[in-house]
Amino acid sequence: MVTQTETKTTTKKATASEVVDVTVHPLVLLSAADHYHRVARGTRKRAVGVLLGTVSGGRVDALNSFALPFEEDTKNPVRIVDRRS
């Protein structure tokens, strides 16, 4: 007796929390690399920043970014420094 196995192919649509594609625009990559080289190159410091963009149907587009100045100490690992005040 020969049995046949059926295979079903289903196309899964991305949910709101599932990322299937990420695009980082060149300006974002350049800005992040520049910030790292100015702040943390050759040290154990971290470079921190914010990505700005859109999320739609499982696709993330990072369109812009900016650096966040901060200092680290042993008691409080990360402290955001607002230099405007």
N, C-alpha and C positions, 0 to 999 in steps of 0.2 A: 504494500500500500504506500503510495506517494502522497505526502502532505505538502501543501503549498503555504508559504508564509506571506501574509500581506504586509506591506510596509506603507505607511501613510506619511506623506510629506506635508508638513504644515509650515506655513509662513507665520512667524511670530512677529507681531507688531510691538515695537518698543513701548514700555510703560513710561510714565512720567519720571520714575526714579531710576530707570535703566538707561545708561549711556552706551550708545553703539558707535558713535563717531565724535572725535574731538579735533577741532581745527584751531591751531594757534597761529595767528597772523604774524607776519614778519616783524612789525613794530613792537609787538608784545615780547617776542623772543629777544630782540635787540635791547629793549628797555630792561628786561630782567638780567641779561648778561652784563649790561653796563652798570646796573646797580650793584651786582655782585662784585664786579671788578673794582668799583669805587669804595665799597664798604668792607668786604670780607675776604678779598683775595689774599692768600698767603697767611690767613689767620684761622682760628677756630670759630670765628663769629658767624652768625647767620645773617642772611639778607632776607628781609621780610617785605612783602608787597601785597597788592590787591589786584585780582584779575577782574576785568569788566567785560561783559558779553551777554550772549543769549543762550537759552536752552529751549529747544523746540523738538518734540518728537524723537527724543533720544540723541539729538545732535547738539553738541556744545560748540559755540563759536567764541573764542577769546579774542575780542576786538581791540582792547586797550588795557593798560595796566599803569599803576603808579607805585612808587616806593613808600614804605612806612619807616620813618626813623624810630629806632628803639635802642634801649640799652639793656644788658643782662646783668644780674647779680646773683649771688648764691642763695639769697633768701627768697627772691621772687624771680623765677626763670625768665619771664618776658615782661617788660614794662614798656608800654607805648609812650613815646615822648612827643608831646604836642609843642612844637617850637613857636607857635603863634602866640602863646600866652606868656 
